[in-house]
C-alpha cells in the first residue's frame, strides 16, 4: 500500500529509509514546539494554546505536503516570521495579536490564489540554474550558522561574532554564566559535531539522528555527574523529560478562530500583509530550491516537478495555521536533514507529521531535546548542502558573481529571502550593465522580480 501511495521504488527509496528520514527531520525542527510559544506569548497569547496550535499546524501542513506533492518536506510556523509578528507588528506597531493573526490569514488566502494561478511556480522556474545551486549552498551555510549559534559555539562579542569564550559570552549577554551551564553545552555540541562527522564518514545509517541522540545522552550523563547544572534563569534547563504535569494536551480555545478584521483596510495593515507575504514566499521558494537541489529532484531544466502541489500545501497550511492560532506556517529548511538521510517521498513527511501529532501527548520528551544536541545535525546538513557549490559554473563570472552574492547574503543577513533578493538583483544588474542580458536569455519575470526587490528595499 505504501509503495502504491508514495511510489517508493520509483524514487529509489524504501519504507525504513523514509521513516528514519521523517524522524530525523522531526528531531531537528522539534525545537519550534518550545520556541514558538516562548516568542508569541510576549504578545499576551496563551503559551499552552500556542504549543497546541504549533503542533497541529505542523501536523496539518506536513500532511498536506505529502498528499498534494508527495515530497519529503515538513512545515511548521516559521522562525523569523513569528518574531516579526510578536515584536514588530504587535509590540512595535501596537496591533492586537488577533489583528496580526488576521494578517497571516489574509496572506494565506493571497498565497492560495497565487499558487493556483501559477505565479509562484513561474517565479521558481524563472530563477537561473546556477542561482538555484547557489541558493542551496547559501542555505547550507545559513543553517550551519543557526546550529552553531543555537549551541553558543558562535557568540557576539567585540568583533561582532566570535568563537565562544566564557568571558566574551558573559560580556555580550550581560549575564554571569559558568562552565557548568553554558560552557559544558558548547563542549558537548562540538563533541556532537565530531561524533556525527565520524558516523557520516563511516556511512552509518541514520547518522544524523544518532548524532542528535548521542549528544543528548552525553548531556544527560553530564547532568547526573554534576558537570552540567541547569540554570533556568539563563535558559539552560534540565535535560530529562519532565512528566510532572502529566500528558494532557493544552487547550486550543484561547487562540482558536480569534481573527479580528477590524483594521484590515489601513495602510499599515497592508504593509504588514505584504511583509508576511514577501518573506514567506521567498523563504519557501528558497527552501524548495535548496532542498530539492540537494535531493536531485530538479529535472534537466532545473524545474521541480509537481511544485504547484508543494506551493499549494504551503499556502493552505498558512491559512489553516492562522485559524488554529499561530503565525505563518512554512516549509522548513530543516527538511534537508531528512533528505540527507535518504528521504525522497511524502512518506517522510507523513512520519514527521505523525510525530508532531504524538508530540501533543509526549511534549515533555520532545521539549527536553536541547539545542546543543540538534546543533550537530544542522552543521552536518549544512555541509551536505554546501556540496552543491560544485554545480555552479565559476568560469562564467556573469553567473558566478551573483551566485557568490546570494551565498554570502543568507548567513550574513540571516535570511533566505534576502539571499534570493540579492542574487536576483545582482544577476539582472550585472548582466544588463555588461551587455550579457540577451546572451543569458533573462526572462521578463526576472526583471520584474529585480524591480520589486529594489522597491522593497526603498519603501519597506
C-alpha positions in Angstrom: 0.0 0.0 0.0 2.8 2.4 0.9 4.6 1.6 -2.3 1.5 2.4 -4.3 0.7 5.6 -2.4 4.2 7.1 -2.4 5.9 5.4 -5.4 8.9 4.4 -3.2 10.8 2.3 -5.7 10.3 4.9 -8.4 12.1 7.4 -6.1 14.9 4.9 -5.2 13.9 4.6 -1.5 12.2 2.2 0.9 9.9 2.3 4.0 12.7 2.1 6.5 14.7 4.9 4.9 11.6 7.1 4.7 10.6 6.6 8.3 14.1 7.2 9.6 14.3 10.4 7.5 11.0 11.6 8.8 12.2 11.0 12.4 15.4 12.9 11.7 13.5 15.9 10.2 11.2 16.0 13.2 14.1 15.9 15.7 15.9 18.8 14.0 12.8 21.0 14.0 11.1 19.9 17.2 12.6 23.0 18.8 9.8 25.1 17.3 7.4 23.4 19.8 9.3 25.2 22.6 10.4 28.3 20.8 7.1 29.4 19.2 5.1 29.6 22.4 8.0 31.5 24.1 8.1 34.1 21.3 4.3 34.6 20.8 3.5 34.6 24.5 5.2 38.0 24.6 2.1 39.4 22.8 -0.2 38.1 25.6 -1.2 34.9 23.8 -1.7 31.8 25.9 1.6 29.8 25.7 -0.1 26.4 26.2 -2.6 27.1 23.5 0.2 28.2 21.2 2.1 24.9 21.8 -1.0 23.0 20.7 -1.6 25.3 17.7 2.1 24.9 16.7 1.9 21.1 16.8 -1.4 21.0 14.9 -0.3 23.5 12.3 2.9 21.4 11.6 0.8 18.2 11.5 -1.7 19.6 9.0 0.9 21.4 6.8 3.2 18.5 6.6 0.4 16.1 5.8 -0.8 18.5 3.1 2.8 18.4 1.6 2.6 14.6 1.5 -0.8 14.5 0.0 -0.5 17.3 -2.5 3.0 16.8 -3.7 4.5 13.5 -2.4 7.6 15.4 -1.2 9.7 14.8 1.9 9.3 18.4 3.1 8.0 19.4 6.6 6.1 22.5 7.5 5.7 24.4 10.8 5.3 28.0 12.0 8.3 29.8 10.6 11.1 31.3 12.7 11.7 35.0 11.9 8.1 35.4 10.9 7.0 34.6 14.4 9.4 37.2 15.8 8.2 39.8 13.2 4.6 39.0 14.3 5.4 39.4 18.0 8.0 42.2 18.3 7.3 44.3 15.2 3.6 44.0 14.4 2.1 43.6 17.9 4.6 45.1 20.3 6.1 47.6 17.8 3.1 48.8 15.7 0.6 48.3 18.5 -1.8 45.9 16.7 -3.7 43.4 18.8 -2.5 39.9 18.3 -5.9 39.0 16.9 -5.5 41.5 14.1 -2.0 40.3 13.4 -3.3 36.7 13.1 -5.8 38.1 10.6 -3.0 39.5 8.5 -1.4 36.0 8.4 -4.8 34.6 7.4 -5.3 37.1 4.6 -1.7 36.4 3.4 -2.5 32.7 3.3 -5.6 33.4 1.1 -3.5 35.5 -1.3 -0.9 32.7 -1.4 -3.5 30.2 -2.3 -4.7 32.4 -5.2 -1.0 32.9 -6.4 -0.4 29.2 -6.2 -3.5 28.3 -8.2 -2.6 30.9 -10.9 1.0 29.6 -11.3 2.6 32.8 -10.2 4.8 31.2 -7.5 5.6 28.3 -9.8 6.7 30.8 -12.6 8.9 32.6 -10.1 10.6 29.3 -9.1 11.2 28.3 -12.7 12.5 31.8 -13.7 15.5 31.6 -11.4 18.6 30.5 -13.4 20.0 27.1 -12.7 23.3 28.3 -11.3 21.5 30.6 -8.9 19.4 27.7 -7.8 22.6 25.8 -6.8 23.8 28.9 -5.0 20.6 29.1 -3.0 21.2 25.6 -1.8 24.8 26.5 -0.8 23.7 29.7 0.9 21.0 27.8 2.9 23.7 25.2 3.9 25.9 28.0 5.4 22.8 29.6 7.0 21.5 26.6 8.8 25.1 25.6 9.9 25.3 29.1 11.3 22.0 28.7 13.1 23.2 25.4 14.6 26.4 27.0 15.9 24.6 30.0 17.2 21.9 27.9 19.0 24.7 25.9 20.7 26.6 29.2 21.6 29.7 27.9 19.7 29.4 31.3 17.9 28.5 34.3 20.1 28.5 38.0 19.9 31.5 40.0 21.2 33.9 42.8 20.4 34.3 41.5 16.9 30.5 41.2 16.3 30.9 37.4 16.0 33.5 35.2 17.7 34.2 31.7 18.9 32.7 31.1 22.4 34.6 32.1 25.4 33.0 32.3 28.8 34.2 35.9 29.4 33.1 37.0 25.9 29.7 35.3 26.4 29.0 37.0 29.7 30.1 40.4 28.4 27.9 40.1 25.3 24.8 38.8 27.2 25.3 40.8 30.4 25.0 37.6 32.5 27.0 35.5 34.9 27.1 32.1 33.2 29.6 29.4 34.1 31.3 26.4 32.6 28.7 24.2 34.3 25.7 25.7 32.4 26.7 27.3 29.1 30.3 26.1 28.9 29.7 22.4 29.0 26.9 22.6 26.4 29.3 24.3 24.0 31.8 21.5 24.5 29.0 18.9 24.1 27.9 20.5 20.8 31.5 20.4 19.4 31.8 16.7 20.6 28.4 16.0 18.9 29.7 17.5 15.6 32.8 15.3 15.7 30.7 12.2 16.6 28.2 13.0 13.8 31.1 13.5 11.3 32.5 10.1 12.3 29.2 8.5 11.7 28.8 10.2 8.3 32.4 9.1 7.3 31.6 5.5 8.4 28.3 5.7 6.4 26.3 4.6 9.4 22.6 4.6 8.5 20.7 7.3 10.4 23.9 9.1 11.2 22.3 12.5 11.8 19.6 11.1 14.1 22.2 9.1 16.0 24.3 12.2 16.3 21.3 14.1 18.0 20.5 11.2 20.4 24.1 10.5 21.4 24.8 14.2 22.1 21.6 14.4 24.2 22.5 11.3 26.1 26.0 12.7 26.8 24.3 15.8 28.2 22.2 13.7 30.5 25.3 11.8 31.7 26.9 15.2 32.4 23.9 16.3 34.3 23.9 13.2 36.5 27.7 13.7 37.0 27.2 17.3 38.1 29.2 18.6 35.1 26.0 20.2 33.7 23.9 22.2 36.2 20.6 23.6 34.9 20.2 27.3 35.1 16.7 28.2 34.0 17.3 32.0 34.5 19.8 31.8 31.7 17.8 29.4 29.5 19.6 26.2 30.5 17.1 23.6 31.6 17.2 20.1 32.8 17.8 17.5 30.1 15.5 14.9 31.5 11.8 14.9 30.4 9.5 16.4 33.0 6.3 14.4 33.3 5.1 16.2 36.5 2.3 17.9 34.5 1.1 14.6 33.1 0.3 14.0 29.4 -2.7 16.3 29.0 -2.9 18.4 25.8 -3.2 22.2 26.5 -6.5 23.7 25.4 -6.5 25.4 22.0 -9.5 27.6 22.9 -7.7 30.8 23.9 -6.3 31.3 20.3 -8.5 29.2 18.1 -10.5 31.3 15.5 -9.6 34.5 17.2 -9.4 36.6 13.9 -10.2 40.3 14.0 -10.9 42.0 10.7 -11.5 45.5 12.1 -8.2 47.0 11.0 -7.7 45.4 7.6 -8.2 48.5 5.5 -5.4 50.6 7.0 -2.2 51.3 5.0 -0.1 49.8 7.8 -2.1 46.6 7.8 -1.5 46.3 4.0 2.3 46.8 4.6 2.2 44.1 7.3 0.4 41.7 4.9 3.0 42.4 2.2 5.9 41.8 4.6 4.5 38.4 5.7 3.7 37.6 2.0 7.2 38.5 0.8 9.2 36.7 3.4 7.0 33.6 3.3 7.0 33.4 -0.5 10.8 33.6 -1.0 11.7 31.6 2.1 9.5 28.8 0.8 10.8 29.1 -2.7 14.4 29.2 -1.4 13.9 26.2 0.8 12.2 24.2 -2.1 15.1 25.1 -4.4 17.8 24.3 -1.9 16.4 21.1 -0.5 15.2 19.7 -3.8 18.5 20.5 -5.5 20.3 18.5 -2.8 17.9 15.6 -3.3 18.4 15.7 -7.1 14.6 16.3 -7.5 15.0 19.1 -10.1 14.7 18.0 -13.8 17.2 18.8 -16.6 15.6 22.3 -16.9 16.1 23.0 -13.2 12.4 22.7 -12.5 10.7 20.9 -9.7 8.0 18.5 -10.9 4.7 19.0 -9.1 5.8 22.2 -7.5 2.3 23.5 -7.7 1.2 20.9 -5.1 4.0 21.8 -2.8 3.3 25.6 -3.0 -0.4 25.0 -2.6 0.2 22.9 0.5 2.3 25.7 1.9 -0.4 28.3 1.2 -3.2 26.3 2.7 -1.1 25.5 5.8 -0.6 29.2 6.4 -4.3 29.8 6.3 -5.1 26.8 8.5 -2.3 27.9 10.9 -3.8 31.3 11.3 -7.2 29.8 12.1 -5.6 27.5 14.7 -3.9 30.5 16.3 -0.3 30.6 15.1 1.9 32.6 12.7 2.8 31.8 9.1 3.3 28.1 8.6 6.0 27.5 6.0 8.3 24.8 4.5 11.2 24.2 6.9 14.8 24.2 5.8 15.5 21.5 8.4 13.7 19.2 5.9 17.2 18.9 4.5 18.2 16.7 7.4 15.7 14.1 6.4 16.6 14.4 2.7 20.2 13.9 3.7 19.1 10.6 5.4 17.6 9.5 2.1 14.0 10.8 2.4 12.5 11.2 -1.1 8.8 10.9 -0.8 5.7 12.0 1.1 6.2 9.0 3.5 9.0 11.0 5.1 6.6 14.0 5.5 3.8 11.7 6.9 6.3 10.3 9.5 7.2 13.8 10.6 3.5 14.8 10.7 2.7 11.8 12.9 5.5 12.7 15.3 4.1 16.3 15.6 0.8 14.7 16.5 2.4 12.4 19.1 4.3 15.5 20.4 0.9 16.7 21.7 0.8 13.8 24.1 4.5 13.4 24.8 5.6 17.0 24.8 7.9 16.6 27.9 10.1 14.2 25.9 10.4 16.4 22.8 10.8 19.6 24.6 13.7 18.1 26.6 15.9 17.8 23.5 18.3 20.7 23.9 19.6 23.0 21.1 23.2 21.8 21.6 22.0 18.3 20.7 20.4 19.4 17.4 23.2 21.7 16.5 25.5 18.9 15.1 22.6 17.9 12.8 22.3 21.4 11.4 26.1 21.8 10.9 26.4 18.4 9.1 23.3 19.1 6.9 24.9 22.5 6.1 27.9 20.5 4.8 25.7 18.3 2.7 24.0 21.4 1.1 27.4 23.1 0.6 28.5 20.4 -1.7 26.1 21.9 -4.3 28.8 24.5 -4.9 30.4 22.2 -7.5 27.3 22.7 -9.7 28.0 26.4 -10.1 29.9 27.5 -13.2 32.6 29.6 -11.7 34.3 30.2 -15.1 31.4 32.4 -16.1 31.7 35.4 -13.9 28.3 36.8 -15.0 26.8 33.8 -13.4 29.1 33.1 -10.5 29.4 36.6 -9.0 25.6 36.8 -8.4 25.8 33.3 -7.0 28.6 34.4 -4.7 26.5 37.4 -3.5 23.5 35.1 -2.9 25.6 32.7 -0.9 27.1 35.5 1.2 23.8 37.2 1.9 21.9 34.3 3.5 24.1 33.7 6.6 25.3 37.4 6.9 21.8 38.9 6.6 20.2 35.9 8.5 17.6 35.4 5.8 16.9 33.0 2.9 14.7 35.6 1.2 17.4 38.3 1.4 19.8 36.0 -0.2 17.4 35.4 -3.1 16.7 39.1 -3.4 20.4 40.0 -3.6 21.1 37.1 -6.0 18.3 38.1 -8.4 19.1 41.9 -8.3 22.9 41.3 -8.9 22.2 38.8 -11.6 20.0 41.2 -13.6 22.0 44.3 -12.9 25.5 42.8 -13.7 24.3 41.1 -16.9 22.5 44.3 -18.0 25.5 46.6 -17.4 27.9 44.2 -19.1 25.7 43.6 -22.2 25.2 39.9 -21.4 21.4 40.1 -20.8 20.4 38.8 -24.3 23.1 36.1 -24.2 21.8 34.9 -20.8 18.2 35.0 -22.0 17.0 36.6 -18.8 13.2 36.2 -18.5 10.8 39.0 -18.2 9.8 37.7 -14.7 13.5 38.0 -13.5 13.4 41.7 -14.5 10.1 42.2 -12.6 11.5 40.4 -9.6 14.6 42.5 -9.6 12.5 45.7 -9.7 10.2 44.5 -7.0 13.1 43.6 -4.7 14.7 47.0 -5.3 11.4 48.7 -4.5 11.1 46.6 -1.3 14.5 47.9 -0.1 13.4 51.5 -0.8 10.0 51.5 0.7 9.9 48.8 3.4 
